[in-house]
Amino acid sequence: MIRVRTSSAADRDIIECATWFEKQKPRLGSDFLDAVDEALVQIAVRPNACPTFVLEGPRLNVDLRSLRLGRFPQLVIFEVGSDEAVIYVRRGAPPSRPGDAASSTVGISLKGNSIL
């Protein structure tokens, strides 16, 4: 098992998404946070079992992986290091309407430099 650390951008996006989901339906925000917790445990236990995440555009020398958040359209994008996995997030709004996965896909922000 490896340590899992969320970036500050990831923390902000998780809270923003949970708040948005809770406004849509009571308990949905809590369900979203439960899905995040489950994903973080899965990443800690088997990070390399998650599929590789490929960015379109310039080639990066970063090995990224992704994991879908259960029934939610968001993806957790993360980098696996030797002793930890770091969760990164694109600063994007939650979906503007149900099923709008494009606006709700969690992307990455590496050390303050937005990649998406």
Contacts in CASP RR format, 6 or more apart in sequence:
PFRMAT RR
TARGET T0000
AUTHOR 0000-0000-0000
METHOD contacts of the structure
MODEL  1
MIRVRTSSAADRDIIECATWFEKQKPRLGSDFLDAVDEALVQIAVRPNAC
PTFVLEGPRLNVDLRSLRLGRFPQLVIFEVGSDEAVIYVRRGAPPSRPGD
AASSTVGISLKGNSIL
1 44 0 8 1.000
1 45 0 8 1.000
2 44 0 8 1.000
2 47 0 8 1.000
2 80 0 8 1.000
2 81 0 8 1.000
2 83 0 8 1.000
2 84 0 8 1.000
2 85 0 8 1.000
3 44 0 8 1.000
3 83 0 8 1.000
3 84 0 8 1.000
3 85 0 8 1.000
4 40 0 8 1.000
4 43 0 8 1.000
4 44 0 8 1.000
4 78 0 8 1.000
4 84 0 8 1.000
4 85 0 8 1.000
4 86 0 8 1.000
4 87 0 8 1.000
5 84 0 8 1.000
5 85 0 8 1.000
5 86 0 8 1.000
5 87 0 8 1.000
6 14 0 8 1.000
6 40 0 8 1.000
6 86 0 8 1.000
6 87 0 8 1.000
7 86 0 8 1.000
7 87 0 8 1.000
7 88 0 8 1.000
7 89 0 8 1.000
7 109 0 8 1.000
9 88 0 8 1.000
9 89 0 8 1.000
9 90 0 8 1.000
9 91 0 8 1.000
9 109 0 8 1.000
9 112 0 8 1.000
10 87 0 8 1.000
10 88 0 8 1.000
10 89 0 8 1.000
10 106 0 8 1.000
12 89 0 8 1.000
12 91 0 8 1.000
13 89 0 8 1.000
13 90 0 8 1.000
13 91 0 8 1.000
13 92 0 8 1.000
13 106 0 8 1.000
14 33 0 8 1.000
14 36 0 8 1.000
14 89 0 8 1.000
16 92 0 8 1.000
16 93 0 8 1.000
16 94 0 8 1.000
17 32 0 8 1.000
17 72 0 8 1.000
17 74 0 8 1.000
17 94 0 8 1.000
17 104 0 8 1.000
18 29 0 8 1.000
18 30 0 8 1.000
18 32 0 8 1.000
18 33 0 8 1.000
18 36 0 8 1.000
19 29 0 8 1.000
20 93 0 8 1.000
20 94 0 8 1.000
20 95 0 8 1.000
21 28 0 8 1.000
21 29 0 8 1.000
21 31 0 8 1.000
21 32 0 8 1.000
21 72 0 8 1.000
21 94 0 8 1.000
22 28 0 8 1.000
22 29 0 8 1.000
22 30 0 8 1.000
24 98 0 8 1.000
32 69 0 8 1.000
32 72 0 8 1.000
35 69 0 8 1.000
35 70 0 8 1.000
35 71 0 8 1.000
35 72 0 8 1.000
36 69 0 8 1.000
36 76 0 8 1.000
38 70 0 8 1.000
39 67 0 8 1.000
39 69 0 8 1.000
39 70 0 8 1.000
39 76 0 8 1.000
40 76 0 8 1.000
40 87 0 8 1.000
42 50 0 8 1.000
42 67 0 8 1.000
43 50 0 8 1.000
43 67 0 8 1.000
43 76 0 8 1.000
43 78 0 8 1.000
43 85 0 8 1.000
43 87 0 8 1.000
44 85 0 8 1.000
47 65 0 8 1.000
47 78 0 8 1.000
47 80 0 8 1.000
47 85 0 8 1.000
48 65 0 8 1.000
48 80 0 8 1.000
50 65 0 8 1.000
50 66 0 8 1.000
50 67 0 8 1.000
50 78 0 8 1.000
51 65 0 8 1.000
51 66 0 8 1.000
52 63 0 8 1.000
52 64 0 8 1.000
52 65 0 8 1.000
52 66 0 8 1.000
53 64 0 8 1.000
53 65 0 8 1.000
53 66 0 8 1.000
53 75 0 8 1.000
53 77 0 8 1.000
54 64 0 8 1.000
55 64 0 8 1.000
55 108 0 8 1.000
55 115 0 8 1.000
55 116 0 8 1.000
60 115 0 8 1.000
62 79 0 8 1.000
62 110 0 8 1.000
63 79 0 8 1.000
63 80 0 8 1.000
64 77 0 8 1.000
64 78 0 8 1.000
64 79 0 8 1.000
64 88 0 8 1.000
64 108 0 8 1.000
65 77 0 8 1.000
65 78 0 8 1.000
65 79 0 8 1.000
65 80 0 8 1.000
66 75 0 8 1.000
66 76 0 8 1.000
66 77 0 8 1.000
66 78 0 8 1.000
67 75 0 8 1.000
67 76 0 8 1.000
67 78 0 8 1.000
68 74 0 8 1.000
68 75 0 8 1.000
68 76 0 8 1.000
69 75 0 8 1.000
69 76 0 8 1.000
69 106 0 8 1.000
72 104 0 8 1.000
73 95 0 8 1.000
73 99 0 8 1.000
73 100 0 8 1.000
73 101 0 8 1.000
73 104 0 8 1.000
73 105 0 8 1.000
74 104 0 8 1.000
74 105 0 8 1.000
74 106 0 8 1.000
75 105 0 8 1.000
75 106 0 8 1.000
75 107 0 8 1.000
76 87 0 8 1.000
76 106 0 8 1.000
77 87 0 8 1.000
77 88 0 8 1.000
77 89 0 8 1.000
77 90 0 8 1.000
77 106 0 8 1.000
77 107 0 8 1.000
77 108 0 8 1.000
78 85 0 8 1.000
78 86 0 8 1.000
78 87 0 8 1.000
78 88 0 8 1.000
79 85 0 8 1.000
79 86 0 8 1.000
79 88 0 8 1.000
79 110 0 8 1.000
88 107 0 8 1.000
88 108 0 8 1.000
88 109 0 8 1.000
88 110 0 8 1.000
89 106 0 8 1.000
89 107 0 8 1.000
89 108 0 8 1.000
89 109 0 8 1.000
90 105 0 8 1.000
90 106 0 8 1.000
90 107 0 8 1.000
90 108 0 8 1.000
90 109 0 8 1.000
90 114 0 8 1.000
90 115 0 8 1.000
90 116 0 8 1.000
91 109 0 8 1.000
91 114 0 8 1.000
92 103 0 8 1.000
92 104 0 8 1.000
93 103 0 8 1.000
93 104 0 8 1.000
94 103 0 8 1.000
94 104 0 8 1.000
95 101 0 8 1.000
95 103 0 8 1.000
95 104 0 8 1.000
96 103 0 8 1.000
107 115 0 8 1.000
107 116 0 8 1.000
108 115 0 8 1.000
108 116 0 8 1.000
109 115 0 8 1.000
109 116 0 8 1.000
END
